[in-house]
Amino acid sequence: MVILPTRQSAAQVPSGGTISEIRIEGMQRVEPETVRSYLQVQPGDAFDSDRIDKSLKSLFATGLFADVTLRRDGNALIVHVVENPVINRIAFEGNKKLSDDTLNQEIQLKPRTVYTRAKVQSDVKRILDLYRRNSRFAARVEPKIIPLEQNRVDLVYEIDEGPTTGIRSINFVGNRLFTADRLRQVIQTKESRWYRFFSSDDNYDPDRLTYDRELLRKFYLSEGYADFRVVSAVAELTPQRDGFFITFTIEEGERYKFGKIDVTSALKDVTAAMLKPLVTVHEDEWYNADKIDNTIKALTDAAGNRGYAFVNIEPRVQRNGQAHTIDVTFDVKEGPRVYVERIDITGNQRTLDKVIRREFRLMEGDAFNTSRMQRSEQRIKNLGYFKKVDITNNPGSAPDKTVINVNVEEQSTGQFSVGAGFSTLMGILGDVTISESNLAGTGQDLRINAIVAQYDDQVDLSFTEPYFLDRNLAAGFDLFVINQNNALMGSYLPYNQFSYGGTLRLGYQITESLRQTLKYTLRQDTINNVLSFASRFIQEEAGTRNTSSIGQVLLYDKRDNRLDPTTGYFAQLSTDLAGLGGDVRYGRAVVAGGTYYGWAPYYVLSLTGEGGIIQGIDMGVLIEDRFFVGGDNLRGFKIGGIGPRDLQTNDTLGGNIYYIGSLQQSFPIGLPPELGFSAHVFSDFGTLYGINDVGNIGNSNSIRVSAGTGFSWKSPMGPIRVDIARPVIRQYYDKSLTLNVNFGTRF
């Protein structure tokens, strides 16, 4: 392969005399009249060296010619051109990390266009910029051509992608109060390590470096350092172009406490006295900018509830340098009327725009409200479809308009879970789950689960349309088939149970935090193959029953994230009534709740619990409808390990009343946070009792308590959790289980 030369020519045409004719030579594709149209002289004009020189430059500027020569032959002007070739094909060699399609979208030259050296050089720069955006600063691109007949060429870009340009080290200058290790946890950019192969945070990104400056500023402001500033953030490329040294130069300043706190209000019917209880900052506390933002949000919501859609809350700050205190006065007044002009969404390659838009608490034309925009961001994050959600607002086309920009980064929403092992409940088992929570980008949820086990075979199919008929109605159904071969030796129940049926669901939002789901269930349960030595209470319940029930679930949720909460709380009430047809009649209610408190980064203290009761209507409660406690919901005990038990046969019978709870502290274990490892210590407690039959039955309502520890890992293959627990308070007939493992695999 050779580089096609491009020569620069000058006009050597003496002045004097008149041009009698103009002859065009060397054309292959370009028409002679096209060449004539760019000339500054015509037959009959004088030989003018300036105009002829301008003609030469004009022809070169067209990009059609590799060389142009103008000369005089008597009174004739001879124009000789060498046409630039036409590109027959464009190819890339050596590219592995970026596909041909990606590179073709970046370059300007295309097949069947005219080759020019300037455009090739421009495309080389574009390709290099693309590789730099992908953290490959050592990439090299060499353009070469292959001459073909008929003045055509093949253009080949030979690419040496080079290694990924990682982060060799991150250093801080000027930090006295926090170590470099602590500050490295604050920023998003990370040093290159072998275990970060699933992350791109250890690749150099100028935009991420700008974001890191803001993260550092917010961190110091939340710790009381109101004068903090980032002097500079410098990224230096190594001579080998294979890594960056990043240095943040900072000034921490002095640490401040809150001084006097006050509220003034210029709003009618909203007095300062009404707003002061909502202030979350207090005198003599360490200054915290996050608490100021939370107070502004609370005051904005309170004013909005009073009918003020346009509120401007300005925290007036007065520093006292000698006492190192900051006085804050929250000045509440009506703000300028600003409306949402447009909502722009970017980054969603798969998810439909409407799936994101329907989570917004603001629409085009609405009065702009900061708290509603923040709530919209949280709702989009709660979908679980996106790795990153960033919402900002910019000025619109007029002073009273604003444009909301939504930038998202999608993540895998499919899950493929494969399990194999041994369980005291199911024996040797294989478990396969396929789910997609964002089916075809529409937000629909489809799940299929199949378990083939020694004691238990089951298949479940679930589908949910979160916005049925384009309304805020979550409609769905569940179908299931369960075959429990419990009568085999080794199972914790001495009978077989075959069940199948389905459930129809319809959920709707009552308020922003309150949601209700209505459901109807139709199922059939058959208990057979009861072992001869089983409890008589179980033998008496052999047979087939049909259940037709209606129910509802009422959920009040104030958690910051329903998938992985760190702050907030929730409460849930579930009720069911069976007897609308079928053979079974009962009423059942279950109450659940929990609160979460993140008191330091990655330290979350949680208290959760639930309790339930079931009461037969004109009949007793059958064993397939009773509650069983143990295993995941009471660690340290086997599934069905506590509660009513036939003391003669040692069979668990289930109970009609239960409550369970868990107090847990989660904390990091010293590894980099992005690895997803955390540990926890916990104490579970609860009881299960209340059974209609009497006799030689252990049926104590005394509390059971267990304590233990464990760890969890948000692995690339899915969440893995291991718990080790031992009973602390138990009844002599309870069954314990020390090790509990849960894991899944995602695609």
Sequence and secondary structure as in RCSB ss.txt:
>XXXX:A:sequence
MVILPTRQSAAQVPSGGTISEIRIEGMQRVEPETVRSYLQVQPGDAFDSDRIDKSLKSLFATGLFADVTLRRDGN
ALIVHVVENPVINRIAFEGNKKLSDDTLNQEIQLKPRTVYTRAKVQSDVKRILDLYRRNSRFAARVEPKIIPLEQ
NRVDLVYEIDEGPTTGIRSINFVGNRLFTADRLRQVIQTKESRWYRFFSSDDNYDPDRLTYDRELLRKFYLSEGY
ADFRVVSAVAELTPQRDGFFITFTIEEGERYKFGKIDVTSALKDVTAAMLKPLVTVHEDEWYNADKIDNTIKALT
DAAGNRGYAFVNIEPRVQRNGQAHTIDVTFDVKEGPRVYVERIDITGNQRTLDKVIRREFRLMEGDAFNTSRMQR
SEQRIKNLGYFKKVDITNNPGSAPDKTVINVNVEEQSTGQFSVGAGFSTLMGILGDVTISESNLAGTGQDLRINA
IVAQYDDQVDLSFTEPYFLDRNLAAGFDLFVINQNNALMGSYLPYNQFSYGGTLRLGYQITESLRQTLKYTLRQD
TINNVLSFASRFIQEEAGTRNTSSIGQVLLYDKRDNRLDPTTGYFAQLSTDLAGLGGDVRYGRAVVAGGTYYGWA
PYYVLSLTGEGGIIQGIDMGVLIEDRFFVGGDNLRGFKIGGIGPRDLQTNDTLGGNIYYIGSLQQSFPIGLPPEL
GFSAHVFSDFGTLYGINDVGNIGNSNSIRVSAGTGFSWKSPMGPIRVDIARPVIRQYYDKSLTLNVNFGTRF
>XXXX:A:secstr
 B              SB  EEEEE  SSS HHHHHHT S  TTSB  HHHHHHHHHHHHHTS EEEEEEEEETT
EEEEEEEE  EEEEEEEES SSS HHHHHHH S  TTSB  HHHHHHHHHHHHHHHHHTT TT EEEEEEEEETT
TEEEEEEEEE     EEEEEEEES SSS HHHHHHHSS     GGGTT STTB  HHHHHHHHHHHHHHHHHTT 
TT EEEEEEEEE TTSSEEEEEEEEE     EEEEEEEEE STT  HHHHGGG    TTSB  HHHHHHHHHHHH
HHHHHTT SSEEEEEEEEEETTTTEEEEEEEEEE    EEEEEEEES SSS HHHHHTT S  TTSB  HHHHHH
HHHHHHHTS EEEEEEEEEE SSTTEEEEEEEEEE   EEEEEEEEEETTTEEEEEEEEEEEEETTTTEEEEEEE
EEESSEEEEEEEEEETTGGGSSEEEEEEEEEEEEETTSTT SSSSEEEEEEEEEEEEEESSSSEEEEEEEEEEEE
EEE   TTS HHHHTT EEEEEEEEEEEEEEE  S SSS SSEEEEEEEEEEEEEEES  EEEEEEEEEEEEEEE
TTEEEEEEEEEEEEEESSS   GGGSB   BTTBTTB TT SS EETTTTEE  BSEEEEEEEEEEE  SS GGG
 EEEEEEEEEEEEE  S  SSEE     EEEEEEEEEEEETTEEEEEEEEEEEE  TT  B  EEEEE    
